[in-house]
Amino acid sequence: MNNYLVFRTDRIGDFLISAILIKCIKKNDPNSHITLISSKKNFTYIKTLPYVDKVINLNNSFFGKLILFLELIKFKFKYIIIHDDKNRSKLISFFLRSNNKINIKNEKKITNIEIIKDILKKMKFNYFDEALNTLDHNKENKANDGELIQLHFDEKWIFNDYIKKFIKIEPTEIELIDFIKTLINKSKKKLLITTGIRLPKIIDKIKPILKKHEIEIYEDLNFSYLEKITSKSNILISCHGAISHVAAANNIRQIDIIDKSYDYIKWTDHFRNYKSLYRDSFNFLSKKIIKLL
């Protein structure tokens, strides 16, 4: 058995990039045993995935790092890969035993899929396109005959709840209702709405109208359940986030709302079945979404 250690102590969307690398390692080395150092944000979710053999949550306190070091120093790894470019990960890995250590520098001009291919080249491993299907173990959750559109309406749509320098896309109640009606009529599909941890006030206010149109609303979901819903959808409409990576991992058609001020190519270069729109006032943005259906 060959031991591999991967550091990914950030968010779920970031981990789903590393999942491509992990699946490639598994394909190249069937005897691999992969330990992943996670963050509090992604630990619970990663524990649900069958191709990560062991997950350890990094407590970012001094004693937390010391305990982690004492646990890992017992082992020798074939490779240690610092895929999060965090100083804490570099510090811990510096003192661990391994045949090879690969430290990733997340340069802006290099996409994440290019970084993965470079890591694999250093390991003398092959890259496989099939590794993009990082959630293919959930075959029972796949899309349901082309009948479902998911609108993920979270805090990224609400001006006061998100990054202020981003273009405002928050709709009025009338604009959102008109968009939803047009979305249903144009697509001829069933619509469901998922939200973040908190239900946006605008969705709460228009609940009676949504129920009248038999639109299901899912709120306060853990990420594993949100992933299952997205995996059953045929089209995802959302502002870019971890859910975008779920759609990409399942090769689900998606319309991704992004901001001009940020370079999303780094994160989406490997996405399939993908269209993006720049953030704009909702009156214009909604029309552009409808045209892409």
ROFIBA-470608 format. One record per residue (C-alpha): residue in one letter; y negated, z, x negated. Coordinates in steps of 0.02 Angstrom, whole numbers, plus 50000, padded with zeros to 5 digits. Example, Ala and Ser with C-alpha at 12.3 -4.5 7.8 and 13.67 -1.06 7.14 Angstrom:
<rs>
a502255039049385/s500535035749316/
</rs>
This chain:
<rs>
m500005000050000/n498284995249936/n496845006849981/y495144999750024/l493575009750060/v492115002150157/f490435010650187/r489565005950350/t488465020850391/d487245012750511/r487375005350687/i488724997250794/g487994979650780/d487984981350591/f489794987050592/l490334971850695/i489764961350547/s490874971650431/a492304969550555/i492384951150505/l492604956250323/i493924969150368/k494944956650468/c494884944550321/i495504958250204/k496924962150324/k497394943650331/n497364941850141/d498224958350104/p499484963650238/n499814979550138/s498014985150148/h497505002250212/i495655002350257/t494625018050266/l492885015950338/i491455028150312/s490435027750471/s488865035350543/k488725046550695/k488085031350791/n489615020450765/f491025032950731/t491705034650909/y491705015950938/i492545011350773/k493935023950813/t494465012550957/l494814997550844/p496614994850783/y496224986050619/v495285000650541/d496625012650480/k495525027950455/v493735031950504/i492725046050427/n491035051050495/l489735053950359/n488765069850388/n487135065850297/s486805083850242/f487115089450062/f488675099050112/g489245084750221/k489185072850074/l490055085549963/i491475087850087/l491675069050102/f491715067149913/l493055080749896/e494115071850027/l493955054649947/i494145059849764/k496005062749798/f496285044049813/k496125028749704/f495525013049791/k495874995049750/y494114990749810/i492615000849865/i491364990449962/i489634997449999/h489214985850144/d487744995750212/d486654995550054/k486255014050080/n485825025349933/r486925039250004/s488415027350005/k488045021649827/l487905039649766/i489565045149841/s490505029549785/f489855031149607/f490995045949574/l492545039149662/r494015030949577/s494315012449607/n494844996649519/n493304987549583/k491664992149666/i490604979749762/n488834984649805/i487974973549933/k486124970249920/n485504964650090/e484314951050034/k483294943350174/k483644925250129/i485534927150132/t486424928050299/n487734941250334/i489134928650346/e488644921750175/i488704939550106/i490454941850176/k491054925550101/d490314930849933/i491224947649942/l492864938949979/k492574926849834/k492344941649717/m493974948949782/k494824931949761/f495214931949946/n495044917950073/y493854917750220/f494584913650391/d493564907750541/e494794916650655/a494114933150587/l492544930050691/n493604935550839/t493414953750796/l493824959650972/d495304948451009/h496444963751021/n495694966751195/k496504951351273/e496604959451445/n494704960951447/k494324942551427/a493184932451541/n493684929851723/d493744911351766/g491904907451742/e491254918051886/l490194931751806/i488454932751729/q487914948851644/l486074953251631/h485894967351506/f484224975051553/d483894989451432/e482374997251349/k482034981251251/w481324973451409/i480104987851438/f478494987251337/n478185006051319/d480005009351272/y480184996851131/i479334989750977/k477484987851017/k477184973450896/f478464962850991/i477854951051128/k477824959551297/i479154952851416/e479174966651546/p479234959151722/t478424965151881/e479584969852024/i479204953452114/e479504943251956/l481164951651922/i481774949852102/d481294931352106/f482164928551939/i483754937051998/k483804926952160/t483524910752064/l484844915751936/i486144918152073/n485684902352168/k485634891352012/s487234897851931/k488274900352089/k489054915051999/k489174933652030/l487844943851939/l488024961251868/i486704971551779/t487034983551637/t485734995151563/g485495006751416/i485725025551421/r484265027251540/l484095016851697/p482415007551687/k481255012851828/i481034994951886/i482914993051914/d482965009552007/k481555003852121/i482364987452169/k484124994652193/p484124991952383/i483754973452359/l485064971852223/k486384980052334/k485914968252475/h486384953852360/e488004962752308/i487414964952129/e488314978652036/i487294990051922/y488094999251777/e487105012951691/d487365026651562/l488865017851484/n489675022251320/f489805007151207/s491675004751227/y491495002751415/l489974991451393/e491024980751276/k492384979051410/i491114973251538/t490354960651419/s492084954251369/k492434950451553/s490784941051574/n490574922351553/i488714922151514/l487704936151436/i485814936951451/s485064950551341/c483794955351211/h484604954851040/g485634970250995/a487404976450970/i487924968551135/s487474951451062/h488794954250928/v490074958551062/a489744942051149/a489874932850983/a491504941650940/n492234935551105/n491464918151092/i490564921351256/r489084910451300/q487474920051276/i485604918151296/d484814929651167/i482994935051183/i482214937051010/d480484939750935/k479604927450820/s479124941350699/y480914944550645/d482184933450556/y483724933850667/i484604919750573/k485264932750450/w486204941250592/t486644926450704/d487114912450585/h488964914850626/f488714916250815/r489604903450925/n489144897451099/y487404903951064/k485644899951124/s484074910051088/l482344910951164/y480784918651092/r480014933151186/d478644927151304/s477784933251462/f479144935251593/n478444921651705/f478774908751567/l480294917051491/s481244917851656/k480994899151685/k481654895351511/i483194906051542/i483564896851705/k483434880051615/l484764885551490/l486054889951623/
</rs>
